[in-house]
Structures are given as structure tokens and as C-alpha cells.
Amino acid sequence: MGADISSTKGAFVAILVKQVDAALLTLRQAVSKFRTEDRLLCRTHTLLLGHHLTSQSQTHP
């Protein structure tokens, strides 16, 4: 009976570890995607700001 409980606990822990690992992978992917989108947004903002400043200097010398 002791062996059954031990193997059941081992199986439960193995499943739990796989689920946590999968959740961490999903989280890492989400953070990576967020960082990429944030970098693109910053670049776009910088380009738009540069374009705005350039057009302002051309219309108001």
C-alpha cells in the first residue's frame, strides 16, 4: 500500500511539473511578444515624432 501511495504522489508531481513548465513557457512567449510589440511601438512613435518635427520645421522656418 505504501508503494501505491508513493507512485501516485510521483505521478501527480510529474503531471504538476509538466503543467507548471507549460505555463512558464506560455508566460515567456507572452513576455517576449510584449517586448517585441513594445519595441515596435517605440520605434513607430520615434519615427512619427521625427516626421512631425521635420514637417513642423519645414512649415515654420
N, CA, C and O atoms as a GROMACS GRO file, in nm:
protein
  244
    1MET      N    1   0.083  -0.120   0.000
    1MET     CA    2   0.000   0.000   0.000
    1MET      C    3   0.087   0.125   0.000
    1MET      O    4   0.052   0.224  -0.065
    2GLY      N    5   0.197   0.123   0.070
    2GLY     CA    6   0.288   0.236   0.073
    2GLY      C    7   0.345   0.265  -0.064
    2GLY      O    8   0.363   0.382  -0.099
    3ALA      N    9   0.372   0.164  -0.141
    3ALA     CA   10   0.426   0.184  -0.276
    3ALA      C   11   0.323   0.246  -0.367
    3ALA      O   12   0.358   0.328  -0.452
    4ASP      N   13   0.196   0.210  -0.351
    4ASP     CA   14   0.090   0.270  -0.433
    4ASP      C   15   0.078   0.420  -0.408
    4ASP      O   16   0.065   0.499  -0.501
    5ILE      N   17   0.083   0.457  -0.282
    5ILE     CA   18   0.072   0.599  -0.247
    5ILE      C   19   0.194   0.674  -0.302
    5ILE      O   20   0.180   0.784  -0.356
    6SER      N   21   0.309   0.617  -0.288
    6SER     CA   22   0.432   0.681  -0.336
    6SER      C   23   0.430   0.698  -0.488
    6SER      O   24   0.467   0.804  -0.539
    7SER      N   25   0.388   0.595  -0.559
    7SER     CA   26   0.384   0.606  -0.706
    7SER      C   27   0.276   0.703  -0.750
    7SER      O   28   0.292   0.773  -0.850
    8THR      N   29   0.165   0.709  -0.676
    8THR     CA   30   0.058   0.804  -0.708
    8THR      C   31   0.107   0.947  -0.686
    8THR      O   32   0.081   1.036  -0.768
    9LYS      N   33   0.178   0.968  -0.576
    9LYS     CA   34   0.233   1.102  -0.550
    9LYS      C   35   0.334   1.140  -0.658
    9LYS      O   36   0.338   1.254  -0.704
   10GLY      N   37   0.417   1.044  -0.698
   10GLY     CA   38   0.516   1.068  -0.802
   10GLY      C   39   0.451   1.105  -0.934
   10GLY      O   40   0.496   1.197  -1.003
   11ALA      N   41   0.345   1.034  -0.969
   11ALA     CA   42   0.273   1.062  -1.094
   11ALA      C   43   0.207   1.200  -1.087
   11ALA      O   44   0.209   1.276  -1.184
   12PHE      N   45   0.149   1.230  -0.971
   12PHE     CA   46   0.085   1.360  -0.953
   12PHE      C   47   0.188   1.473  -0.965
   12PHE      O   48   0.163   1.573  -1.032
   13VAL      N   49   0.302   1.457  -0.902
   13VAL     CA   50   0.408   1.558  -0.909
   13VAL      C   51   0.458   1.574  -1.052
   13VAL      O   52   0.483   1.685  -1.097
   14ALA      N   53   0.473   1.463  -1.124
   14ALA     CA   54   0.518   1.469  -1.263
   14ALA      C   55   0.420   1.547  -1.349
   14ALA      O   56   0.461   1.629  -1.432
   15ILE      N   57   0.291   1.523  -1.330
   15ILE     CA   58   0.188   1.597  -1.406
   15ILE      C   59   0.192   1.745  -1.369
   15ILE      O   60   0.184   1.832  -1.455
   16LEU      N   61   0.205   1.771  -1.239
   16LEU     CA   62   0.210   1.909  -1.192
   16LEU      C   63   0.330   1.983  -1.250
   16LEU      O   64   0.317   2.098  -1.292
   17VAL      N   65   0.445   1.919  -1.252
   17VAL     CA   66   0.566   1.979  -1.307
   17VAL      C   67   0.547   2.009  -1.456
   17VAL      O   68   0.588   2.115  -1.503
   18LYS      N   69   0.486   1.918  -1.529
   18LYS     CA   70   0.462   1.942  -1.673
   18LYS      C   71   0.369   2.060  -1.694
   18LYS      O   72   0.390   2.141  -1.784
   19GLN      N   73   0.266   2.070  -1.610
   19GLN     CA   74   0.171   2.181  -1.624
   19GLN      C   75   0.237   2.315  -1.592
   19GLN      O   76   0.215   2.414  -1.661
   20VAL      N   77   0.317   2.317  -1.486
   20VAL     CA   78   0.387   2.440  -1.449
   20VAL      C   79   0.487   2.478  -1.559
   20VAL      O   80   0.499   2.595  -1.594
   21ASP      N   81   0.558   2.380  -1.612
   21ASP     CA   82   0.654   2.405  -1.720
   21ASP      C   83   0.583   2.464  -1.842
   21ASP      O   84   0.632   2.559  -1.903
   22ALA      N   85   0.469   2.408  -1.877
   22ALA     CA   86   0.392   2.458  -1.991
   22ALA      C   87   0.344   2.601  -1.965
   22ALA      O   88   0.346   2.685  -2.054
   23ALA      N   89   0.300   2.628  -1.843
   23ALA     CA   90   0.253   2.762  -1.808
   23ALA      C   91   0.368   2.862  -1.815
   23ALA      O   92   0.350   2.974  -1.863
   24LEU      N   93   0.486   2.823  -1.767
   24LEU     CA   94   0.602   2.911  -1.774
   24LEU      C   95   0.643   2.939  -1.918
   24LEU      O   96   0.681   3.051  -1.952
   25LEU      N   97   0.636   2.839  -2.003
   25LEU     CA   98   0.668   2.857  -2.144
   25LEU      C   99   0.571   2.957  -2.207
   25LEU      O  100   0.613   3.046  -2.281
   26THR      N  101   0.444   2.942  -2.179
   26THR     CA  102   0.343   3.034  -2.231
   26THR      C  103   0.369   3.176  -2.182
   26THR      O  104   0.359   3.272  -2.259
   27LEU      N  105   0.404   3.188  -2.055
   27LEU     CA  106   0.434   3.320  -1.998
   27LEU      C  107   0.556   3.381  -2.065
   27LEU      O  108   0.556   3.500  -2.098
   28ARG      N  109   0.661   3.301  -2.084
   28ARG     CA  110   0.782   3.351  -2.150
   28ARG      C  111   0.750   3.398  -2.292
   28ARG      O  112   0.800   3.502  -2.335
   29GLN      N  113   0.668   3.324  -2.363
   29GLN     CA  114   0.631   3.362  -2.500
   29GLN      C  115   0.552   3.491  -2.501
   29GLN      O  116   0.572   3.576  -2.587
   30ALA      N  117   0.462   3.506  -2.405
   30ALA     CA  118   0.381   3.628  -2.396
   30ALA      C  119   0.468   3.749  -2.366
   30ALA      O  120   0.449   3.856  -2.424
   31VAL      N  121   0.563   3.733  -2.273
   31VAL     CA  122   0.653   3.843  -2.239
   31VAL      C  123   0.740   3.880  -2.358
   31VAL      O  124   0.761   3.998  -2.386
   32SER      N  125   0.789   3.780  -2.429
   32SER     CA  126   0.871   3.805  -2.547
   32SER      C  127   0.791   3.880  -2.653
   32SER      O  128   0.841   3.974  -2.714
   33LYS      N  129   0.668   3.838  -2.675
   33LYS     CA  130   0.581   3.904  -2.774
   33LYS      C  131   0.553   4.048  -2.731
   33LYS      O  132   0.556   4.140  -2.813
   34PHE      N  133   0.527   4.067  -2.601
   34PHE     CA  134   0.500   4.201  -2.550
   34PHE      C  135   0.622   4.291  -2.570
   34PHE      O  136   0.608   4.406  -2.612
   35ARG      N  137   0.741   4.239  -2.539
   35ARG     CA  138   0.862   4.319  -2.555
   35ARG      C  139   0.884   4.356  -2.701
   35ARG      O  140   0.923   4.469  -2.732
   36THR      N  141   0.860   4.262  -2.791
   36THR     CA  142   0.875   4.289  -2.935
   36THR      C  143   0.777   4.397  -2.979
   36THR      O  144   0.814   4.490  -3.050
   37GLU      N  145   0.651   4.383  -2.937
   37GLU     CA  146   0.550   4.482  -2.974
   37GLU      C  147   0.582   4.618  -2.913
   37GLU      O  148   0.561   4.721  -2.977
   38ASP      N  149   0.634   4.618  -2.791
   38ASP     CA  150   0.669   4.743  -2.725
   38ASP      C  151   0.783   4.812  -2.799
   38ASP      O  152   0.781   4.934  -2.818
   39ARG      N  153   0.884   4.734  -2.842
   39ARG     CA  154   0.995   4.792  -2.919
   39ARG      C  155   0.944   4.850  -3.050
   39ARG      O  156   0.984   4.960  -3.089
   40LEU      N  157   0.854   4.778  -3.118
   40LEU     CA  158   0.800   4.827  -3.245
   40LEU      C  159   0.719   4.954  -3.222
   40LEU      O  160   0.727   5.048  -3.301
   41LEU      N  161   0.643   4.957  -3.115
   41LEU     CA  162   0.564   5.075  -3.084
   41LEU      C  163   0.654   5.194  -3.055
   41LEU      O  164   0.626   5.305  -3.100
   42CYS      N  165   0.761   5.172  -2.981
   42CYS     CA  166   0.856   5.281  -2.952
   42CYS      C  167   0.922   5.332  -3.080
   42CYS      O  168   0.937   5.452  -3.099
   43ARG      N  169   0.960   5.240  -3.169
   43ARG     CA  170   1.021   5.281  -3.296
   43ARG      C  171   0.922   5.360  -3.380
   43ARG      O  172   0.958   5.462  -3.439
   44THR      N  173   0.799   5.314  -3.385
   44THR     CA  174   0.696   5.383  -3.462
   44THR      C  175   0.674   5.523  -3.406
   44THR      O  176   0.664   5.620  -3.480
   45HIS      N  177   0.666   5.531  -3.274
   45HIS     CA  178   0.646   5.661  -3.209
   45HIS      C  179   0.762   5.756  -3.240
   45HIS      O  180   0.741   5.874  -3.268
   46THR      N  181   0.884   5.703  -3.234
   46THR     CA  182   1.003   5.784  -3.263
   46THR      C  183   1.000   5.833  -3.408
   46THR      O  184   1.029   5.949  -3.436
   47LEU      N  185   0.964   5.742  -3.500
   47LEU     CA  186   0.956   5.781  -3.641
   47LEU      C  187   0.849   5.887  -3.664
   47LEU      O  188   0.872   5.984  -3.736
   48LEU      N  189   0.732   5.868  -3.601
   48LEU     CA  190   0.624   5.965  -3.617
   48LEU      C  191   0.662   6.100  -3.557
   48LEU      O  192   0.634   6.205  -3.615
   49LEU      N  193   0.727   6.098  -3.441
   49LEU     CA  194   0.770   6.221  -3.378
   49LEU      C  195   0.874   6.292  -3.464
   49LEU      O  196   0.868   6.414  -3.482
   50GLY      N  197   0.968   6.215  -3.518
   50GLY     CA  198   1.070   6.273  -3.607
   50GLY      C  199   1.006   6.333  -3.731
   50GLY      O  200   1.044   6.442  -3.775
   51HIS      N  201   0.910   6.262  -3.788
   51HIS     CA  202   0.839   6.313  -3.907
   51HIS      C  203   0.763   6.441  -3.872
   51HIS      O  204   0.763   6.536  -3.949
   52HIS      N  205   0.699   6.442  -3.756
   52HIS     CA  206   0.623   6.559  -3.712
   52HIS      C  207   0.716   6.679  -3.694
   52HIS      O  208   0.686   6.789  -3.739
   53LEU      N  209   0.829   6.656  -3.628
   53LEU     CA  210   0.924   6.766  -3.605
   53LEU      C  211   0.983   6.816  -3.736
   53LEU      O  212   1.003   6.936  -3.754
   54THR      N  213   1.010   6.724  -3.828
   54THR     CA  214   1.064   6.763  -3.959
   54THR      C  215   0.963   6.846  -4.035
   54THR      O  216   0.998   6.949  -4.093
   55SER      N  217   0.838   6.802  -4.036
   55SER     CA  218   0.735   6.876  -4.110
   55SER      C  219   0.708   7.011  -4.043
   55SER      O  220   0.679   7.109  -4.112
   56GLN      N  221   0.718   7.018  -3.911
   56GLN     CA  222   0.700   7.145  -3.839
   56GLN      C  223   0.810   7.244  -3.878
   56GLN      O  224   0.782   7.362  -3.900
   57SER      N  225   0.934   7.195  -3.886
   57SER     CA  226   1.045   7.285  -3.918
   57SER      C  227   1.038   7.333  -4.063
   57SER      O  228   1.088   7.440  -4.096
   58GLN      N  229   0.977   7.253  -4.150
   58GLN     CA  230   0.964   7.293  -4.291
   58GLN      C  231   0.852   7.393  -4.309
   58GLN      O  232   0.862   7.481  -4.395
   59THR      N  233   0.747   7.384  -4.231
   59THR     CA  234   0.634   7.475  -4.247
   59THR      C  235   0.654   7.604  -4.166
   59THR      O  236   0.596   7.707  -4.198
   60HIS      N  237   0.736   7.597  -4.061
   60HIS     CA  238   0.762   7.714  -3.976
   60HIS      C  239   0.913   7.735  -3.964
   60HIS      O  240   0.973   7.693  -3.866
   61PRO      N  241   0.973   7.800  -4.064
   61PRO     CA  242   1.120   7.816  -4.061
   61PRO      C  243   1.169   7.907  -3.950
   61PRO      O  244   1.289   7.929  -3.936
   0.00000   0.00000   0.00000
